[in-house]
Amino acid sequence: MDRDVMVGKLPRDVYTQQKVEILTALRKLGEKLTTEDEAFLAANASATLSHFEKVTASLGSEDKIMALASSGVGKTQT
């Protein structure tokens, strides 16, 4: 991904979103992230991702998907 963004094959915003999602998933799986990766997460984690982490920590896998989907639908309707 780093290479793709450097050569212009991947837009910076898509890169940031994907990297945050991947690093968050790795952390959830118990992987030790580097200091650089932790700093990247701290600088780029959005409120949506923070909400997703809270939901995934407290619900079962089917409930996680439904809660995240419904929160997104609720925000677009209001």
MOPAC internal coordinates of N, CA, C and O (Angstrom, degrees):
PM7 1SCF
backbone

  N    0.0000 0     0.00 0     0.00 0    0    0    0
  C    1.4482 1     0.00 0     0.00 0    1    0    0
  C    1.5227 1   110.19 1     0.00 0    2    1    0
  O    1.2310 1   120.78 1   138.94 1    3    2    1
  N    1.3299 1   116.12 1   -41.06 1    3    2    1
  C    1.4633 1   119.31 1  -179.94 1    5    3    2
  C    1.5258 1   110.40 1   -58.59 1    6    5    3
  O    1.2310 1   121.06 1   136.68 1    7    6    5
  N    1.3206 1   115.57 1   -43.32 1    7    6    5
  C    1.4614 1   120.52 1   179.92 1    9    7    6
  C    1.5211 1   110.78 1   -64.49 1   10    9    7
  O    1.2310 1   120.26 1   136.56 1   11   10    9
  N    1.3267 1   117.11 1   -43.44 1   11   10    9
  C    1.4662 1   121.18 1  -178.36 1   13   11   10
  C    1.5221 1   111.95 1   -61.16 1   14   13   11
  O    1.2310 1   119.96 1   140.59 1   15   14   13
  N    1.3137 1   117.69 1   -39.41 1   15   14   13
  C    1.4587 1   119.92 1   179.73 1   17   15   14
  C    1.5276 1   110.21 1   -72.28 1   18   17   15
  O    1.2310 1   120.09 1   145.98 1   19   18   17
  N    1.3256 1   117.43 1   -34.02 1   19   18   17
  C    1.4618 1   120.81 1   179.59 1   21   19   18
  C    1.5278 1   112.36 1   -66.49 1   22   21   19
  O    1.2310 1   120.67 1   142.47 1   23   22   21
  N    1.3412 1   116.32 1   -37.53 1   23   22   21
  C    1.4690 1   119.41 1  -178.85 1   25   23   22
  C    1.5286 1   112.29 1   -90.89 1   26   25   23
  O    1.2310 1   120.31 1  -178.76 1   27   26   25
  N    1.3149 1   117.01 1     1.24 1   27   26   25
  C    1.4606 1   120.87 1   175.64 1   29   27   26
  C    1.5174 1   115.49 1    86.38 1   30   29   27
  O    1.2310 1   119.68 1  -167.89 1   31   30   29
  N    1.3236 1   118.22 1    12.11 1   31   30   29
  C    1.4631 1   121.20 1   178.81 1   33   31   30
  C    1.5190 1   112.77 1   -81.22 1   34   33   31
  O    1.2310 1   120.97 1   162.62 1   35   34   33
  N    1.3365 1   115.75 1   -17.38 1   35   34   33
  C    1.4633 1   121.04 1  -177.03 1   37   35   34
  C    1.5227 1   108.39 1  -132.63 1   38   37   35
  O    1.2310 1   120.22 1   -56.48 1   39   38   37
  N    1.3408 1   117.18 1   123.52 1   39   38   37
  C    1.4762 1   119.19 1   178.45 1   41   39   38
  C    1.5289 1   111.13 1   -61.41 1   42   41   39
  O    1.2310 1   120.21 1   -32.76 1   43   42   41
  N    1.3041 1   117.20 1   147.24 1   43   42   41
  C    1.4607 1   123.40 1  -176.49 1   45   43   42
  C    1.5273 1   111.72 1   -58.44 1   46   45   43
  O    1.2310 1   119.66 1   139.25 1   47   46   45
  N    1.3389 1   118.26 1   -40.75 1   47   46   45
  C    1.4696 1   119.60 1  -178.23 1   49   47   46
  C    1.5267 1   112.07 1   -67.26 1   50   49   47
  O    1.2310 1   120.40 1   142.47 1   51   50   49
  N    1.3329 1   116.84 1   -37.53 1   51   50   49
  C    1.4710 1   120.77 1   177.66 1   53   51   50
  C    1.5324 1   109.48 1   -67.32 1   54   53   51
  O    1.2310 1   121.14 1   137.88 1   55   54   53
  N    1.3191 1   115.43 1   -42.12 1   55   54   53
  C    1.4672 1   121.37 1   177.45 1   57   55   54
  C    1.5287 1   110.39 1   -57.14 1   58   57   55
  O    1.2310 1   120.88 1   131.04 1   59   58   57
  N    1.3241 1   115.92 1   -48.96 1   59   58   57
  C    1.4619 1   120.55 1  -178.06 1   61   59   58
  C    1.5220 1   110.72 1   -60.98 1   62   61   59
  O    1.2310 1   120.42 1   133.63 1   63   62   61
  N    1.3278 1   116.81 1   -46.37 1   63   62   61
  C    1.4661 1   120.65 1  -179.43 1   65   63   62
  C    1.5240 1   110.84 1   -61.31 1   66   65   63
  O    1.2310 1   120.36 1   133.05 1   67   66   65
  N    1.3275 1   116.92 1   -46.95 1   67   66   65
  C    1.4620 1   120.18 1  -177.89 1   69   67   66
  C    1.5254 1   111.85 1   -66.04 1   70   69   67
  O    1.2310 1   120.60 1   139.58 1   71   70   69
  N    1.3301 1   116.45 1   -40.42 1   71   70   69
  C    1.4659 1   119.81 1  -179.54 1   73   71   70
  C    1.5241 1   110.67 1   -65.76 1   74   73   71
  O    1.2310 1   120.21 1   139.38 1   75   74   73
  N    1.3283 1   117.21 1   -40.62 1   75   74   73
  C    1.4648 1   120.43 1   177.66 1   77   75   74
  C    1.5307 1   110.09 1   -62.25 1   78   77   75
  O    1.2310 1   120.11 1   136.11 1   79   78   77
  N    1.3170 1   117.39 1   -43.89 1   79   78   77
  C    1.4692 1   120.92 1   179.96 1   81   79   78
  C    1.5282 1   111.05 1   -62.93 1   82   81   79
  O    1.2310 1   120.43 1   136.32 1   83   82   81
  N    1.3253 1   116.77 1   -43.68 1   83   82   81
  C    1.4674 1   120.81 1  -178.81 1   85   83   82
  C    1.5253 1   110.92 1   -66.32 1   86   85   83
  O    1.2310 1   120.57 1   133.17 1   87   86   85
  N    1.3237 1   116.52 1   -46.83 1   87   86   85
  C    1.4684 1   119.59 1  -179.63 1   89   87   86
  C    1.5189 1   111.82 1   -63.92 1   90   89   87
  O    1.2310 1   120.52 1   142.26 1   91   90   89
  N    1.3238 1   116.61 1   -37.74 1   91   90   89
  C    1.4643 1   120.26 1   177.91 1   93   91   90
  C    1.5213 1   110.81 1   -64.78 1   94   93   91
  O    1.2310 1   120.67 1   137.61 1   95   94   93
  N    1.3284 1   116.33 1   -42.39 1   95   94   93
  C    1.4636 1   120.27 1   178.72 1   97   95   94
  C    1.5309 1   110.60 1   -63.79 1   98   97   95
  O    1.2310 1   120.47 1   137.15 1   99   98   97
  N    1.3210 1   116.71 1   -42.85 1   99   98   97
  C    1.4674 1   119.59 1   178.29 1  101   99   98
  C    1.5192 1   111.53 1   -61.59 1  102  101   99
  O    1.2310 1   120.55 1   137.36 1  103  102  101
  N    1.3197 1   116.55 1   -42.64 1  103  102  101
  C    1.4634 1   120.46 1   179.19 1  105  103  102
  C    1.5213 1   110.31 1   -63.17 1  106  105  103
  O    1.2310 1   120.40 1   138.01 1  107  106  105
  N    1.3365 1   116.83 1   -41.99 1  107  106  105
  C    1.4705 1   120.99 1   178.85 1  109  107  106
  C    1.5243 1   111.59 1   -62.13 1  110  109  107
  O    1.2310 1   120.72 1   148.81 1  111  110  109
  N    1.3344 1   116.23 1   -31.19 1  111  110  109
  C    1.4665 1   120.91 1   179.38 1  113  111  110
  C    1.5271 1   112.62 1   -81.83 1  114  113  111
  O    1.2310 1   120.62 1  -179.22 1  115  114  113
  N    1.3294 1   116.41 1     0.78 1  115  114  113
  C    1.4458 1   120.20 1   175.96 1  117  115  114
  C    1.5212 1   115.07 1    94.17 1  118  117  115
  O    1.2310 1   120.02 1  -172.97 1  119  118  117
  N    1.3134 1   117.56 1     7.03 1  119  118  117
  C    1.4600 1   120.34 1   178.62 1  121  119  118
  C    1.5188 1   110.57 1   -72.11 1  122  121  119
  O    1.2310 1   120.63 1   -35.82 1  123  122  121
  N    1.3057 1   116.40 1   144.18 1  123  122  121
  C    1.4639 1   121.77 1   176.17 1  125  123  122
  C    1.5254 1   107.59 1   -86.02 1  126  125  123
  O    1.2310 1   120.80 1   -60.21 1  127  126  125
  N    1.3366 1   116.07 1   119.79 1  127  126  125
  C    1.4567 1   120.80 1   179.87 1  129  127  126
  C    1.5221 1   110.07 1   -89.24 1  130  129  127
  O    1.2310 1   121.25 1   -27.93 1  131  130  129
  N    1.3270 1   115.22 1   152.07 1  131  130  129
  C    1.4574 1   119.77 1   176.85 1  133  131  130
  C    1.5265 1   109.34 1   -71.04 1  134  133  131
  O    1.2310 1   121.11 1   -15.36 1  135  134  133
  N    1.3070 1   115.49 1   164.64 1  135  134  133
  C    1.4611 1   120.84 1   177.18 1  137  135  134
  C    1.5267 1   110.10 1   -60.22 1  138  137  135
  O    1.2310 1   120.59 1   141.15 1  139  138  137
  N    1.3390 1   116.48 1   -38.85 1  139  138  137
  C    1.4643 1   121.01 1   178.48 1  141  139  138
  C    1.5265 1   111.00 1   -62.98 1  142  141  139
  O    1.2310 1   120.57 1   136.00 1  143  142  141
  N    1.3409 1   116.52 1   -44.00 1  143  142  141
  C    1.4659 1   120.06 1   179.89 1  145  143  142
  C    1.5242 1   111.41 1   -65.57 1  146  145  143
  O    1.2310 1   120.27 1   139.76 1  147  146  145
  N    1.3257 1   117.09 1   -40.24 1  147  146  145
  C    1.4671 1   120.32 1   177.31 1  149  147  146
  C    1.5261 1   110.89 1   -62.87 1  150  149  147
  O    1.2310 1   120.64 1   139.23 1  151  150  149
  N    1.3299 1   116.38 1   -40.77 1  151  150  149
  C    1.4643 1   120.46 1   178.22 1  153  151  150
  C    1.5199 1   110.61 1   -65.42 1  154  153  151
  O    1.2310 1   120.19 1   140.46 1  155  154  153
  N    1.3255 1   117.25 1   -39.54 1  155  154  153
  C    1.4624 1   121.43 1   177.62 1  157  155  154
  C    1.5250 1   109.86 1   -61.21 1  158  157  155
  O    1.2310 1   120.53 1   134.41 1  159  158  157
  N    1.3262 1   116.59 1   -45.59 1  159  158  157
  C    1.4711 1   120.32 1   178.35 1  161  159  158
  C    1.5225 1   111.47 1   -61.69 1  162  161  159
  O    1.2310 1   120.49 1   135.71 1  163  162  161
  N    1.3158 1   116.67 1   -44.29 1  163  162  161
  C    1.4610 1   120.03 1  -179.14 1  165  163  162
  C    1.5261 1   111.34 1   -61.67 1  166  165  163
  O    1.2310 1   120.67 1   142.40 1  167  166  165
  N    1.3191 1   116.33 1   -37.60 1  167  166  165
  C    1.4604 1   120.66 1  -177.37 1  169  167  166
  C    1.5260 1   112.78 1   -79.56 1  170  169  167
  O    1.2310 1   119.98 1   154.66 1  171  170  169
  N    1.3293 1   117.65 1   -25.34 1  171  170  169
  C    1.4608 1   119.84 1  -170.69 1  173  171  170
  C    1.5180 1   116.10 1  -119.15 1  174  173  171
  O    1.2310 1   119.75 1   175.32 1  175  174  173
  N    1.3124 1   118.07 1    -4.68 1  175  174  173
  C    1.4644 1   119.93 1  -179.76 1  177  175  174
  C    1.5317 1   109.11 1   -67.80 1  178  177  175
  O    1.2310 1   120.87 1   -50.29 1  179  178  177
  N    1.2968 1   115.95 1   129.71 1  179  178  177
  C    1.4657 1   120.88 1  -179.02 1  181  179  178
  C    1.5229 1   110.65 1   -94.64 1  182  181  179
  O    1.2310 1   121.26 1    -9.88 1  183  182  181
  N    1.3035 1   115.19 1   170.12 1  183  182  181
  C    1.4675 1   120.40 1   177.80 1  185  183  182
  C    1.5237 1   110.16 1   -62.65 1  186  185  183
  O    1.2310 1   120.43 1   144.59 1  187  186  185
  N    1.3244 1   116.79 1   -35.41 1  187  186  185
  C    1.4678 1   120.61 1   179.60 1  189  187  186
  C    1.5155 1   110.41 1   -63.92 1  190  189  187
  O    1.2310 1   120.72 1   135.80 1  191  190  189
  N    1.3258 1   116.24 1   -44.20 1  191  190  189
  C    1.4525 1   119.73 1   179.80 1  193  191  190
  C    1.5189 1   110.45 1   -66.04 1  194  193  191
  O    1.2310 1   119.92 1   139.75 1  195  194  193
  N    1.3114 1   117.75 1   -40.25 1  195  194  193
  C    1.4552 1   120.77 1   177.33 1  197  195  194
  C    1.5212 1   110.29 1   -60.96 1  198  197  195
  O    1.2310 1   120.65 1   138.22 1  199  198  197
  N    1.3342 1   116.37 1   -41.78 1  199  198  197
  C    1.4658 1   120.67 1   177.37 1  201  199  198
  C    1.5243 1   109.73 1   -63.49 1  202  201  199
  O    1.2310 1   120.23 1   137.61 1  203  202  201
  N    1.3143 1   117.17 1   -42.39 1  203  202  201
  C    1.4577 1   121.48 1   179.23 1  205  203  202
  C    1.5254 1   110.40 1   -59.73 1  206  205  203
  O    1.2310 1   120.03 1   136.33 1  207  206  205
  N    1.3355 1   117.54 1   -43.67 1  207  206  205
  C    1.4555 1   120.33 1   179.46 1  209  207  206
  C    1.5274 1   110.98 1   -61.86 1  210  209  207
  O    1.2310 1   120.03 1   139.65 1  211  210  209
  N    1.3210 1   117.55 1   -40.35 1  211  210  209
  C    1.4638 1   121.00 1   179.65 1  213  211  210
  C    1.5239 1   110.15 1   -64.82 1  214  213  211
  O    1.2310 1   120.54 1   136.77 1  215  214  213
  N    1.3240 1   116.57 1   -43.23 1  215  214  213
  C    1.4641 1   120.85 1  -179.45 1  217  215  214
  C    1.5165 1   110.27 1   -65.18 1  218  217  215
  O    1.2310 1   120.06 1   134.26 1  219  218  217
  N    1.3238 1   117.48 1   -45.74 1  219  218  217
  C    1.4612 1   119.86 1  -176.86 1  221  219  218
  C    1.5199 1   112.24 1   -66.86 1  222  221  219
  O    1.2310 1   120.21 1   152.49 1  223  222  221
  N    1.3072 1   117.20 1   -27.51 1  223  222  221
  C    1.4612 1   119.90 1  -179.74 1  225  223  222
  C    1.5187 1   111.94 1   -73.95 1  226  225  223
  O    1.2310 1   120.16 1   155.03 1  227  226  225
  N    1.3346 1   117.30 1   -24.97 1  227  226  225
  C    1.4545 1   118.93 1  -172.18 1  229  227  226
  C    1.5310 1   115.27 1  -110.47 1  230  229  227
  O    1.2310 1   119.48 1   175.57 1  231  230  229
  N    1.3165 1   118.60 1    -4.43 1  231  230  229
  C    1.4623 1   120.26 1  -176.49 1  233  231  230
  C    1.5221 1   112.02 1  -124.82 1  234  233  231
  O    1.2310 1   120.92 1   -15.05 1  235  234  233
  N    1.3507 1   115.84 1   164.95 1  235  234  233
  C    1.4527 1   121.62 1   172.44 1  237  235  234
  C    1.5213 1   109.80 1   -74.70 1  238  237  235
  O    1.2310 1   119.53 1   -13.40 1  239  238  237
  N    1.3245 1   118.51 1   166.60 1  239  238  237
  C    1.4651 1   121.24 1  -171.93 1  241  239  238
  C    1.5277 1   113.55 1   -60.32 1  242  241  239
  O    1.2310 1   119.24 1   137.71 1  243  242  241
  N    1.3205 1   119.05 1   -42.29 1  243  242  241
  C    1.4698 1   120.05 1   178.36 1  245  243  242
  C    1.5221 1   110.56 1   -66.87 1  246  245  243
  O    1.2310 1   120.88 1   139.11 1  247  246  245
  N    1.3159 1   115.93 1   -40.89 1  247  246  245
  C    1.4563 1   120.68 1   179.34 1  249  247  246
  C    1.5239 1   111.07 1   -65.13 1  250  249  247
  O    1.2310 1   120.34 1   145.45 1  251  250  249
  N    1.3332 1   116.95 1   -34.55 1  251  250  249
  C    1.4661 1   121.11 1   179.46 1  253  251  250
  C    1.5182 1   110.84 1   -58.89 1  254  253  251
  O    1.2310 1   121.30 1   131.03 1  255  254  253
  N    1.3046 1   115.13 1   -48.97 1  255  254  253
  C    1.4592 1   120.37 1  -177.39 1  257  255  254
  C    1.5185 1   110.60 1   -63.42 1  258  257  255
  O    1.2310 1   120.22 1   134.35 1  259  258  257
  N    1.3046 1   117.19 1   -45.65 1  259  258  257
  C    1.4563 1   121.04 1  -178.05 1  261  259  258
  C    1.5347 1   111.40 1   -66.41 1  262  261  259
  O    1.2310 1   120.03 1   139.22 1  263  262  261
  N    1.3201 1   117.55 1   -40.78 1  263  262  261
  C    1.4639 1   120.61 1  -179.59 1  265  263  262
  C    1.5122 1   110.84 1   -65.78 1  266  265  263
  O    1.2310 1   120.49 1   137.75 1  267  266  265
  N    1.3149 1   116.67 1   -42.25 1  267  266  265
  C    1.4645 1   119.59 1   179.57 1  269  267  266
  C    1.5257 1   110.48 1   -66.43 1  270  269  267
  O    1.2310 1   120.38 1   136.69 1  271  270  269
  N    1.3068 1   116.88 1   -43.31 1  271  270  269
  C    1.4639 1   120.86 1   179.00 1  273  271  270
  C    1.5145 1   111.38 1   -62.81 1  274  273  271
  O    1.2310 1   120.52 1   135.87 1  275  274  273
  N    1.3177 1   116.62 1   -44.13 1  275  274  273
  C    1.4649 1   119.00 1  -177.97 1  277  275  274
  C    1.5223 1   111.55 1   -69.31 1  278  277  275
  O    1.2310 1   119.59 1   147.15 1  279  278  277
  N    1.3292 1   118.38 1   -32.85 1  279  278  277
  C    1.4583 1   119.40 1   178.02 1  281  279  278
  C    1.5133 1   110.08 1   -68.11 1  282  281  279
  O    1.2310 1   119.82 1   144.10 1  283  282  281
  N    1.3276 1   117.95 1   -35.90 1  283  282  281
  C    1.4606 1   121.48 1   176.98 1  285  283  282
  C    1.5069 1   111.62 1   -67.74 1  286  285  283
  O    1.2310 1   120.22 1   140.12 1  287  286  285
  N    1.3293 1   117.18 1   -39.88 1  287  286  285
  C    1.4644 1   121.33 1   178.52 1  289  287  286
  C    1.5182 1   109.99 1   -66.89 1  290  289  287
  O    1.2310 1   120.08 1   138.13 1  291  290  289
  N    1.3071 1   117.46 1   -41.87 1  291  290  289
  C    1.4609 1   121.08 1   179.65 1  293  291  290
  C    1.5096 1   111.95 1   -61.17 1  294  293  291
  O    1.2310 1   119.82 1   140.70 1  295  294  293
  N    1.3157 1   117.96 1   -39.30 1  295  294  293
  C    1.4585 1   121.71 1  -179.93 1  297  295  294
  C    1.5196 1   111.62 1   -67.65 1  298  297  295
  O    1.2310 1   119.80 1   143.49 1  299  298  297
  N    1.3239 1   117.99 1   -36.51 1  299  298  297
  C    1.4683 1   120.37 1  -178.49 1  301  299  298
  C    1.5130 1   111.62 1   -76.12 1  302  301  299
  O    1.2310 1   120.12 1   155.55 1  303  302  301
  N    1.3197 1   117.38 1   -24.45 1  303  302  301
  C    1.4580 1   119.98 1  -179.05 1  305  303  302
  C    1.5118 1   112.90 1   -83.35 1  306  305  303
  O    1.2310 1   119.76 1   158.42 1  307  306  305
  N    1.3259 1   118.07 1   -21.58 1  307  306  305
  C    1.4718 1   119.75 1  -177.26 1  309  307  306
  C    1.4937 1   112.39 1   -92.89 1  310  309  307
  O    1.2310 1   120.10 1   180.00 1  311  310  309

